[in-house]
């Protein structure tokens, strides 16, 4: 799985949770101009520190592109 994008949403004032959404390539062996992308969302409790995980995944996405 090649992660190509990562997005983070922090918890709000209400009952919101924090979440990280990753975008990854389904077809690792790419042919020109034929990418198949999928998304996966991870939700975390409000007080969880997700910044280290987000930073790590963002570095992976940067190196994969």
MARZA-333318 format. One record per atom (N, C-alpha, C, CB): residue in one letter; z, y, x. Coordinates in steps of 0.2 Angstrom, whole numbers, padded with zeros to 4 digits, always signed. Glycine has a CB too. Example, Ala and Ser with C-alpha at 12.3 -4.5 7.8 and 13.67 -1.06 7.14 Angstrom:
a+0039-0028+0066;a+0039-0022+0062;a+0039-0016+0066;a+0045-0022+0057;s+0035-0011+0064;s+0036-0005+0068;s+0039+0000+0064;s+0029-0003+0070;
//
This chain:
x+0000-0006+0004;x+0000+0000+0000;x+0000+0006+0004;x+0006+0000-0005;x-0005+0011+0003;x-0005+0017+0007;x-0003+0023+0003;x-0012+0018+0010;x+0003+0026+0004;x+0005+0031+0001;x+0001+0037+0003;x+0013+0033+0002;x-0002+0041-0002;x-0006+0047+0000;x-0003+0053-0003;x-0013+0046-0003;x+0002+0053-0008;x+0005+0059-0010;x+0012+0058-0013;x+0001+0062-0016;x+0016+0063-0012;x+0023+0062-0015;x+0025+0068-0018;x+0028+0060-0009;x+0028+0068-0024;x+0031+0074-0027;x+0038+0072-0029;x+0027+0075-0034;x+0042+0078-0029;x+0049+0077-0030;x+0051+0082-0036;x+0054+0078-0024;x+0055+0080-0041;x+0058+0084-0046;x+0065+0084-0046;x+0055+0083-0053;x+0069+0089-0045;x+0076+0089-0044;x+0079+0089-0051;x+0079+0095-0040;x+0085+0087-0052;x+0089+0087-0058;x+0090+0094-0061;x+0096+0084-0058;x+0090+0095-0067;x+0091+0101-0071;x+0098+0102-0073;x+0086+0102-0077;x+0099+0107-0077;x+0106+0109-0079;x+0108+0104-0084;x+0106+0116-0082;x+0104+0101-0088;x+0106+0096-0094;x+0107+0089-0091;x+0101+0097-0099;x+0104+0085-0095;x+0105+0078-0093;x+0099+0075-0089;x+0106+0074-0100;x+0095+0079-0086;x+0090+0077-0082;x+0092+0073-0076;x+0086+0083-0080;x+0088+0069-0074;x+0089+0065-0067;x+0084+0068-0062;x+0088+0057-0069;x+0085+0066-0056;x+0080+0068-0051;x+0075+0062-0051;x+0084+0068-0044;x+0069+0064-0049;x+0064+0059-0048;x+0059+0060-0043;x+0060+0058-0055;x+0056+0055-0040;x+0051+0055-0035;x+0045+0051-0038;x+0053+0052-0028;x+0039+0054-0037;x+0033+0051-0039;x+0029+0050-0033;x+0029+0055-0045;x+0027+0044-0032;x+0022+0043-0026;x+0015+0041-0029;x+0025+0037-0022;x+0010+0043-0026;x+0003+0041-0027;x+0001+0037-0021;x-0001+0048-0028;x-0002+0031-0023;x-0004+0027-0018;x-0011+0024-0019;x+0001+0021-0017;x-0015+0021-0014;x-0021+0018-0015;x-0020+0011-0017;x-0025+0019-0008;x-0024+0009-0022;x-0024+0002-0024;x-0029-0002-0019;x-0026+0001-0031;x-0034+0001-0017;x-0039-0002-0013;x-0039+0000-0006;x-0046-0001-0016;x-0035-0004-0002;x-0034-0002+0005;x-0040-0002+0009;x-0028-0006+0008;x-0044-0007+0008;x-0051-0007+0011;x-0056-0003+0008;x-0053-0015+0012;x-0056+0003+0010;x-0060+0008+0006;x-0067+0008+0008;x-0058+0015+0008;x-0071+0009+0002;x-0078+0010+0003;x-0079+0017+0002;x-0083+0006-0002;x-0084+0020+0005;x-0085+0027+0004;x-0085+0030-0003;x-0092+0029+0008;x-0081+0035-0004;x-0081+0039-0010;x-0079+0034-0016;x-0088+0042-0012;x-0075+0029-0015;x-0073+0025-0020;x-0065+0023-0020;x-0077+0018-0020;x-0061+0028-0021;x-0054+0027-0021;x-0051+0026-0028;x-0050+0033-0018;x-0046+0021-0028;x-0043+0019-0034;x-0035+0021-0033;x-0043+0012-0036;x-0033+0026-0036;x-0026+0028-0035;x-0021+0026-0041;x-0026+0036-0035;x-0015+0024-0039;x-0010+0023-0044;x-0004+0027-0043;x-0008+0015-0044;x+0000+0027-0048;x+0006+0032-0047;x+0012+0027-0049;x+0006+0038-0052;x+0018+0029-0046;x+0024+0025-0047;x+0030+0031-0047;x+0026+0019-0042;x+0034+0031-0052;x+0040+0035-0053;x+0046+0032-0052;x+0039+0039-0060;x+0050+0035-0047;x+0057+0032-0046;x+0062+0038-0049;x+0058+0031-0039;x+0067+0036-0053;x+0072+0040-0056;x+0079+0039-0052;x+0072+0040-0063;x+0082+0044-0051;x+0089+0043-0047;x+0094+0047-0051;x+0088+0046-0040;x+0100+0045-0051;x+0106+0049-0054;x+0106+0056-0052;x+0112+0045-0053;x+0109+0060-0056;x+0109+0067-0054;x+0112+0069-0048;x+0113+0071-0060;x+0117+0066-0045;x+0121+0068-0039;x+0118+0064-0033;x+0128+0067-0040;x+0113+0060-0034;x+0110+0057-0028;x+0106+0062-0023;x+0106+0051-0030;x+0107+0061-0017;x+0104+0065-0012;x+0097+0062-0010;x+0108+0066-0005;x+0092+0064-0013;x+0085+0061-0012;x+0081+0064-0007;x+0081+0061-0019;x+0083+0070-0004;x+0079+0073+0001;x+0077+0069+0007;x+0083+0079+0003;x+0082+0065+0010;x+0080+0061+0016;x+0074+0056+0014;x+0086+0057+0018;x+0075+0053+0008;x+0069+0048+0006;x+0063+0052+0004;x+0072+0045-0001;x+0063+0058+0001;x+0057+0062+0000;x+0054+0064+0007;x+0059+0068-0004;x+0058+0066+0011;x+0055+0068+0018;x+0052+0062+0021;x+0061+0071+0022;x+0055+0056+0021;x+0052+0050+0024;x+0045+0048+0021;x+0057+0044+0024;x+0045+0048+0014;x+0039+0046+0011;x+0033+0052+0012;x+0040+0046+0003;x+0035+0058+0012;x+0030+0063+0013;x+0027+0062+0020;x+0034+0070+0013;x+0031+0061+0025;x+0028+0059+0032;x+0024+0054+0032;x+0034+0058+0037;x+0025+0048+0028;x+0021+0043+0027;x+0014+0045+0024;x+0024+0037+0023;x+0015+0049+0019;x+0009+0051+0015;x+0004+0055+0020;x+0011+0055+0009;x+0008+0059+0024;x+0004+0064+0029;x+0000+0060+0034;x+0009+0069+0032;x+0003+0055+0037;x+0000+0050+0042;x-0005+0046+0039;x+0005+0046+0045;x-0005+0044+0032;x-0010+0040+0029;x-0016+0044+0027;x-0007+0037+0023;x-0016+0050+0027;x-0022+0054+0025;x-0025+0057+0032;x-0020+0060+0020;
//
